[in-house]
Amino acid sequence: MSESSPTTAGSAGTGEPGPGRAAAAESEVVGLCRDLIRIDTSNYGDGRGPGERKAAEYVAEQLAEVGLEPEVFESRPGRASTVVRVPGEDSSRPGLLIHGHLDVVPANADDWTHHPFSGEIADGCVWGRGAVDMKDMDAMTLAVVRERMRSGRRPPRDIVLAFLADEEAGGTYGSRYLVDHRPELLEGVTEAIGEVGGFSFTVNENLRLYLIETAQKGMHWMRLTVDGTAGHGSMTNDDNAITELCEAVGRLGRHKFPVRVTKTVRAFLDELSDALGVELDPENMDETLARLGGIAKIIGATLQNTAQPTQLGAGYKVNVIPGQATAHVDGRFLPGHEEEFLADLDRVLGPRVRREDEHADKALETTFDGALVEAMQSSLRAEDPAARAVPYMLSGGTDAKQFDDLGIRCFGFAPLKLPPELDFAGMFHGVDERVPVDGLTFGVRVLDRFIDQC
């Protein structure tokens, strides 16, 4: 199925660092990424969509081909994940989890320059839905593990690979199912790496910051409801549910939550201040954020709680005033600030609005230290001498929230060296999602070195 060129071992298997070490993985990572993109795994979050079964089987085939014994399991028909354990040199050591998700958010082909499920190569990039979220990391992981298995280079400790369903809708049918129903597949695992970390932000030609995710905001996906008095549209009505709801949603959408600087954000700001050579004031970040390009969308949201109205619903006929109106809100809170967030919400919305969670999950935060972090730093520097690894907080959430329930310490580390002009943050769930070919091959080399040092 892959369109990658024939692989060659190069210096793989010798254990020597330097060019050619992961040559086979570099030669096939683009083809693997294209193959995965071409498998439509759109997740609409409401039960619609093709599911992940075809992609999970493709992944299993790639792993079985090099001698591994992956397991494909379904949490419900079509919602499939693939998990396999790669034996290490010392299986008595705690294991490492490398996780990725196979589902993607939907895409409207008419909006795209290249079809979102074509996996086309253009302008030095692989285009398509999932190119950065996160079939790129799935492909890098597959390429590295396949090369290592072919060349007989076992990792220092056991590595569990998990390619999961349903991350884009909260992980109910993927990571949550794995943790609740198949925890034995993660036995002995204490650390994990996954998506939205390890990507570069170019300060200048001599310095690139690589953002390692050590924290992520918690979530409350909410349904807001207002009940009113139904009636004829031609009559006056002082108890219109739509009016009341829209006023509340308007207040919420314009509300500025207070700045709260967590330890991760403080560490990132300190690193950024040093890199830019300026003093940063968290209360006045507009000028600094303007210098961060695309990643400002992520960083700005980590300075405060957020609540974004995303959907409205009411009525069934133009001349009927409905008795109820609803809205949906994507709420995100900083670690340690959930109670403050909910109290602020209720105050802004007012007593007429009924608030119900449709999906809620915790915030995460760990420290930026330890042998795993050192392995990230050294593997990045080996491939990019201008690299400096720095911690940051993700404004969204990942499957790491579920693995944290098992006591697994989670990081975002999907290494990519990016062109300074690429709006990387805008690629997530955006139109014309794409990943540089050079970024994929760079990521393969870094990931291979990282595994040797972990």
C-alpha positions as semicolon CSV with decimal commas, in nm:
position;residue;x (nm);y (nm);z (nm)
1;M;0,000;0,000;0,000
2;S;0,290;0,233;0,073
3;E;0,436;0,441;-0,210
4;S;0,767;0,488;-0,032
5;S;1,086;0,405;-0,217
6;P;1,271;0,078;-0,149
7;T;1,439;0,083;0,190
8;T;1,806;0,040;0,261
9;A;1,959;-0,026;0,598
10;G;2,245;0,222;0,561
11;S;2,436;0,220;0,888
12;A;2,129;0,104;1,080
13;G;2,205;-0,174;1,321
14;T;2,559;-0,056;1,385
15;G;2,456;0,152;1,687
16;E;2,672;0,437;1,553
17;P;2,532;0,789;1,555
18;G;2,537;1,012;1,252
19;P;2,395;1,029;0,898
20;G;2,240;0,713;0,761
21;R;2,161;0,566;1,098
22;A;1,786;0,577;1,036
23;A;1,810;0,581;0,657
24;A;1,551;0,308;0,607
25;A;1,302;0,486;0,830
26;E;1,363;0,817;0,652
27;S;1,302;0,654;0,315
28;E;0,958;0,520;0,405
29;V;0,812;0,770;0,652
30;V;0,660;0,988;0,378
31;G;0,490;0,691;0,216
32;L;0,352;0,573;0,549
33;C;0,218;0,920;0,624
34;R;0,051;0,943;0,282
35;D;-0,105;0,600;0,323
36;L;-0,252;0,692;0,660
37;I;-0,390;1,023;0,533
38;R;-0,564;0,844;0,246
39;I;-0,757;0,633;0,495
40;D;-1,052;0,851;0,592
41;T;-1,094;0,828;0,970
42;S;-1,310;1,139;1,017
43;N;-1,459;1,160;1,365
44;Y;-1,772;1,375;1,386
45;G;-1,810;1,314;1,758
46;D;-2,170;1,193;1,727
47;G;-2,129;0,836;1,607
48;R;-2,103;0,925;1,238
49;G;-1,793;0,861;1,032
50;P;-1,607;0,561;0,892
51;G;-1,431;0,473;1,218
52;E;-1,067;0,376;1,257
53;R;-1,080;0,002;1,179
54;K;-0,916;0,026;0,836
55;A;-0,633;0,244;0,967
56;A;-0,583;0,021;1,272
57;E;-0,552;-0,283;1,047
58;Y;-0,305;-0,100;0,822
59;V;-0,089;-0,015;1,124
60;A;-0,108;-0,375;1,247
61;E;0,003;-0,502;0,905
62;Q;0,307;-0,272;0,908
63;L;0,405;-0,393;1,254
64;A;0,341;-0,761;1,188
65;E;0,551;-0,743;0,872
66;V;0,863;-0,683;1,083
67;G;0,792;-0,959;1,335
68;L;0,581;-0,789;1,603
69;E;0,247;-0,922;1,728
70;P;0,007;-0,629;1,743
71;E;-0,346;-0,656;1,876
72;V;-0,636;-0,478;1,710
73;F;-0,938;-0,433;1,936
74;E;-1,270;-0,257;1,903
75;S;-1,455;-0,068;2,173
76;R;-1,761;-0,065;1,947
77;P;-1,807;-0,169;1,584
78;G;-1,557;0,014;1,365
79;R;-1,392;0,204;1,651
80;A;-1,060;0,024;1,654
81;S;-0,718;0,071;1,812
82;T;-0,388;-0,113;1,769
83;V;-0,147;-0,184;2,054
84;V;0,183;-0,374;2,058
85;R;0,473;-0,416;2,298
86;V;0,826;-0,392;2,158
87;P;1,058;-0,593;2,385
88;G;1,356;-0,402;2,519
89;E;1,705;-0,507;2,617
90;D;1,604;-0,486;2,983
91;S;1,237;-0,568;3,033
92;S;1,275;-0,532;3,409
93;R;1,293;-0,156;3,364
94;P;0,973;0,050;3,361
95;G;0,826;0,074;3,013
96;L;0,771;0,371;2,781
97;L;0,445;0,438;2,598
98;I;0,446;0,605;2,256
99;H;0,087;0,690;2,169
100;G;-0,088;0,844;1,874
101;H;-0,444;0,864;1,752
102;L;-0,578;0,745;1,418
103;D;-0,894;0,957;1,397
104;V;-0,907;1,304;1,246
105;V;-1,155;1,589;1,248
106;P;-1,374;1,618;0,936
107;A;-1,270;1,823;0,634
108;N;-1,462;1,989;0,352
109;A;-1,270;1,917;0,032
110;D;-1,404;2,229;-0,142
111;D;-1,213;2,447;0,104
112;W;-0,875;2,284;0,041
113;T;-0,602;2,350;-0,216
114;H;-0,537;1,976;-0,236
115;H;-0,794;1,710;-0,147
116;P;-0,775;1,645;0,230
117;F;-0,758;1,269;0,184
118;S;-0,518;1,260;-0,110
119;G;-0,189;1,266;0,078
120;E;-0,052;1,475;-0,209
121;I;0,304;1,605;-0,204
122;A;0,332;1,969;-0,307
123;D;0,563;2,257;-0,217
124;G;0,781;2,026;-0,012
125;C;0,495;1,913;0,211
126;V;0,261;1,619;0,255
127;W;-0,093;1,761;0,246
128;G;-0,404;1,620;0,403
129;R;-0,623;1,590;0,708
130;G;-0,410;1,443;0,985
131;A;-0,078;1,559;0,840
132;V;0,003;1,726;1,174
133;D;-0,283;1,594;1,391
134;M;-0,146;1,336;1,409
135;K;-0,076;1,088;1,133
136;D;0,269;1,244;1,094
137;M;0,375;1,111;1,435
138;D;0,199;0,780;1,368
139;A;0,406;0,747;1,051
140;M;0,732;0,850;1,221
141;T;0,674;0,596;1,497
142;L;0,595;0,320;1,249
143;A;0,897;0,402;1,034
144;V;1,141;0,406;1,325
145;V;1,009;0,088;1,486
146;R;1,003;-0,097;1,152
147;E;1,364;-0,001;1,081
148;R;1,479;-0,098;1,428
149;M;1,304;-0,436;1,407
150;R;1,452;-0,509;1,065
151;S;1,803;-0,419;1,180
152;G;1,772;-0,591;1,516
153;R;1,821;-0,279;1,728
154;R;1,613;-0,335;2,039
155;P;1,523;-0,037;2,260
156;P;1,687;-0,015;2,604
157;R;1,352;-0,093;2,771
158;D;1,011;-0,216;2,665
159;I;0,814;0,026;2,450
160;V;0,438;0,001;2,412
161;L;0,298;0,150;2,093
162;A;-0,067;0,256;2,097
163;F;-0,247;0,381;1,785
164;L;-0,584;0,487;1,917
165;A;-0,940;0,565;1,818
166;D;-1,154;0,863;1,913
167;E;-0,904;1,116;2,051
168;E;-1,079;1,395;1,864
169;A;-1,398;1,335;2,062
170;G;-1,241;1,288;2,405
171;G;-1,104;0,934;2,379
172;T;-1,410;0,743;2,502
173;Y;-1,368;0,469;2,241
174;G;-0,988;0,478;2,239
175;S;-0,761;0,571;2,527
176;R;-1,042;0,568;2,785
177;Y;-1,146;0,220;2,674
178;L;-0,784;0,101;2,683
179;V;-0,728;0,230;3,036
180;D;-1,060;0,096;3,169
181;H;-1,080;-0,240;2,990
182;R;-0,729;-0,338;2,876
183;P;-0,487;-0,191;3,132
184;E;-0,276;-0,508;3,120
185;L;-0,146;-0,391;2,781
186;L;0,019;-0,099;2,964
187;E;0,158;-0,302;3,253
188;G;0,486;-0,162;3,384
189;V;0,464;0,161;3,182
190;T;0,559;0,472;3,379
191;E;0,629;0,737;3,112
192;A;0,478;0,836;2,779
193;I;0,524;1,063;2,481
194;G;0,252;1,175;2,243
195;E;0,134;1,462;2,027
196;V;0,167;1,842;2,018
197;G;0,520;1,883;2,142
198;G;0,875;1,880;2,011
199;F;0,804;2,123;1,728
200;S;1,031;2,417;1,656
201;F;0,987;2,792;1,685
202;T;1,267;2,981;1,513
203;V;1,400;3,277;1,712
204;N;1,693;3,336;1,473
205;E;1,931;3,129;1,262
206;N;2,127;3,036;1,575
207;L;1,838;2,952;1,805
208;R;1,529;2,740;1,769
209;L;1,305;2,669;2,064
210;Y;1,150;2,322;2,062
211;L;0,834;2,327;2,271
212;I;0,793;2,018;2,489
213;E;0,444;1,980;2,630
214;T;0,454;1,927;3,006
215;A;0,106;2,053;3,086
216;Q;-0,237;2,085;2,930
217;K;-0,555;2,259;3,022
218;G;-0,857;2,074;3,151
219;M;-1,186;2,081;2,967
220;H;-1,556;2,131;3,018
221;W;-1,753;2,086;2,697
222;M;-2,088;2,228;2,804
223;R;-2,446;2,254;2,694
224;L;-2,620;2,574;2,802
225;T;-2,999;2,578;2,819
226;V;-3,252;2,855;2,878
227;D;-3,624;2,784;2,914
228;G;-3,870;3,053;2,817
229;T;-4,233;3,099;2,719
230;A;-4,334;2,965;2,379
231;G;-4,569;3,171;2,166
232;H;-4,659;3,319;1,831
233;G;-4,383;3,510;1,656
234;S;-4,611;3,805;1,580
235;M;-4,678;3,880;1,946
236;T;-4,470;4,051;2,212
237;N;-4,286;3,818;2,447
238;D;-4,079;3,929;2,745
239;D;-3,968;3,573;2,819
240;N;-3,798;3,478;2,492
241;A;-3,549;3,195;2,552
242;I;-3,341;3,291;2,248
243;T;-3,299;3,650;2,364
244;E;-3,197;3,544;2,714
245;L;-2,954;3,283;2,589
246;C;-2,795;3,507;2,327
247;E;-2,734;3,779;2,582
248;A;-2,568;3,528;2,815
249;V;-2,357;3,378;2,534
250;G;-2,256;3,727;2,425
251;R;-2,139;3,811;2,778
252;L;-1,942;3,488;2,794
253;G;-1,784;3,529;2,452
254;R;-1,660;3,877;2,542
255;H;-1,553;3,792;2,898
256;K;-1,183;3,827;2,979
257;F;-1,079;3,572;3,239
258;P;-0,800;3,687;3,472
259;V;-0,438;3,603;3,391
260;R;-0,307;3,313;3,598
261;V;0,057;3,209;3,547
262;T;0,118;2,841;3,625
263;K;0,463;2,697;3,686
264;T;0,487;2,561;3,331
265;V;0,386;2,891;3,173
266;R;0,626;3,076;3,404
267;A;0,910;2,848;3,290
268;F;0,819;2,901;2,925
269;L;0,801;3,278;2,966
270;D;1,141;3,279;3,136
271;E;1,292;3,083;2,846
272;L;1,119;3,308;2,592
273;S;1,236;3,620;2,773
274;D;1,595;3,497;2,760
275;A;1,564;3,400;2,391
276;L;1,412;3,732;2,286
277;G;1,622;3,942;2,520
278;V;1,321;4,124;2,666
279;E;1,140;4,133;2,998
280;L;0,793;3,982;2,970
281;D;0,489;4,098;3,162
282;P;0,217;3,828;3,166
283;E;-0,044;4,102;3,213
284;N;0,066;4,276;2,895
285;M;0,157;4,011;2,641
286;D;0,006;4,152;2,322
287;E;0,336;4,276;2,180
288;T;0,520;3,956;2,269
289;L;0,248;3,732;2,129
290;A;0,262;3,926;1,804
291;R;0,625;3,816;1,769
292;L;0,538;3,447;1,814
293;G;0,353;3,405;1,485
294;G;0,126;3,102;1,469
295;I;0,211;2,960;1,811
296;A;0,066;3,272;1,973
297;K;-0,274;3,105;1,933
298;I;-0,162;2,828;2,167
299;I;0,051;3,031;2,408
300;G;-0,201;3,312;2,453
301;A;-0,465;3,065;2,565
302;T;-0,239;2,925;2,839
303;L;-0,236;3,253;3,030
304;Q;-0,598;3,226;3,138
305;N;-0,907;3,010;3,144
306;T;-1,115;3,025;2,826
307;A;-1,477;2,958;2,727
308;Q;-1,563;2,978;2,358
309;P;-1,925;2,952;2,237
310;T;-1,927;2,712;1,942
311;Q;-2,289;2,616;1,864
312;L;-2,640;2,762;1,893
313;G;-2,975;2,589;1,857
314;A;-3,340;2,693;1,893
315;G;-3,675;2,692;1,720
316;Y;-3,835;2,502;1,434
317;K;-4,046;2,761;1,248
318;V;-4,005;3,131;1,175
319;N;-4,335;3,235;1,332
320;V;-4,300;3,027;1,649
321;I;-4,113;3,157;1,954
322;P;-3,950;2,843;2,099
323;G;-3,982;2,749;2,462
324;Q;-3,614;2,654;2,485
325;A;-3,280;2,762;2,341
326;T;-2,943;2,587;2,368
327;A;-2,578;2,662;2,309
328;H;-2,255;2,466;2,333
329;V;-1,935;2,602;2,482
330;D;-1,578;2,472;2,471
331;G;-1,443;2,555;2,816
332;R;-1,076;2,507;2,912
333;F;-0,926;2,566;3,255
334;L;-0,570;2,596;3,381
335;P;-0,422;2,339;3,619
336;G;-0,530;2,428;3,972
337;H;-0,801;2,671;3,861
338;E;-1,107;2,458;3,787
339;E;-1,320;2,583;4,076
340;E;-1,244;2,946;3,992
341;F;-1,332;2,878;3,628
342;L;-1,672;2,726;3,707
343;A;-1,756;3,003;3,951
344;D;-1,669;3,265;3,689
345;L;-1,884;3,087;3,434
346;D;-2,192;3,084;3,654
347;R;-2,146;3,448;3,748
348;V;-2,117;3,560;3,384
349;L;-2,399;3,341;3,253
350;G;-2,649;3,439;3,522
351;P;-2,921;3,245;3,703
352;R;-3,143;3,179;3,399
353;V;-2,885;2,962;3,223
354;R;-2,866;2,593;3,305
355;R;-2,514;2,455;3,253
356;E;-2,449;2,082;3,194
357;D;-2,124;1,905;3,110
358;E;-2,127;1,690;2,798
359;H;-1,761;1,597;2,840
360;A;-1,522;1,699;3,115
361;D;-1,162;1,608;3,185
362;K;-0,884;1,714;3,415
363;A;-0,586;1,939;3,361
364;L;-0,233;1,796;3,369
365;E;0,103;1,935;3,472
366;T;0,440;1,770;3,529
367;T;0,792;1,900;3,579
368;F;1,049;1,955;3,307
369;D;1,322;1,731;3,439
370;G;1,447;1,375;3,454
371;A;1,620;1,130;3,221
372;L;1,339;1,135;2,963
373;V;1,360;1,513;2,928
374;E;1,739;1,490;2,898
375;A;1,693;1,235;2,617
376;M;1,459;1,474;2,435
377;Q;1,705;1,761;2,469
378;S;2,010;1,567;2,355
379;S;1,836;1,396;2,062
380;L;1,713;1,733;1,934
381;R;2,053;1,896;1,970
382;A;2,221;1,608;1,789
383;E;2,011;1,680;1,479
384;D;1,983;2,057;1,521
385;P;2,272;2,233;1,702
386;A;2,052;2,543;1,733
387;A;1,790;2,352;1,933
388;R;1,684;2,446;2,284
389;A;1,409;2,237;2,443
390;V;1,164;2,436;2,657
391;P;0,848;2,335;2,848
392;Y;0,509;2,471;2,751
393;M;0,140;2,417;2,821
394;L;-0,100;2,292;2,555
395;S;-0,421;2,491;2,537
396;G;-0,616;2,180;2,434
397;G;-0,605;1,820;2,553
398;T;-0,477;1,481;2,440
399;D;-0,505;1,113;2,530
400;A;-0,245;1,181;2,799
401;K;-0,531;1,268;3,034
402;Q;-0,645;0,907;3,032
403;F;-0,298;0,759;3,079
404;D;-0,239;0,987;3,376
405;D;-0,508;0,784;3,556
406;L;-0,264;0,492;3,556
407;G;0,013;0,703;3,706
408;I;0,193;0,743;3,372
409;R;0,395;1,064;3,341
410;C;0,310;1,215;3,004
411;F;0,487;1,454;2,767
412;G;0,409;1,593;2,424
413;F;0,705;1,504;2,203
414;A;0,643;1,455;1,831
415;P;0,963;1,615;1,696
416;L;0,942;1,840;1,388
417;K;1,181;2,102;1,258
418;L;0,955;2,356;1,089
419;P;1,010;2,645;0,846
420;P;0,974;2,977;1,030
421;E;0,696;3,091;0,797
422;L;0,471;2,787;0,849
423;D;0,164;2,857;1,065
424;F;0,192;2,530;1,253
425;A;-0,075;2,602;1,513
426;G;-0,313;2,698;1,234
427;M;-0,272;2,352;1,081
428;F;-0,453;2,186;1,373
429;H;-0,814;2,136;1,262
430;G;-0,753;2,398;0,993
431;V;-0,777;2,408;0,615
432;D;-0,475;2,300;0,403
433;E;-0,316;2,099;0,683
434;R;0,031;1,989;0,578
435;V;0,365;1,876;0,715
436;P;0,708;1,941;0,556
437;V;0,875;1,632;0,411
438;D;1,202;1,748;0,570
439;G;1,019;1,777;0,901
440;L;0,915;1,412;0,883
441;T;1,265;1,286;0,809
442;F;1,407;1,510;1,083
443;G;1,151;1,369;1,325
444;V;1,248;1,015;1,237
445;R;1,613;1,081;1,315
446;V;1,533;1,252;1,644
447;L;1,286;0,984;1,750
448;D;1,537;0,710;1,672
449;R;1,804;0,878;1,885
450;F;1,552;0,943;2,162
451;I;1,457;0,576;2,182
452;D;1,823;0,478;2,218
453;Q;1,862;0,716;2,512
454;C;1,532;0,659;2,691
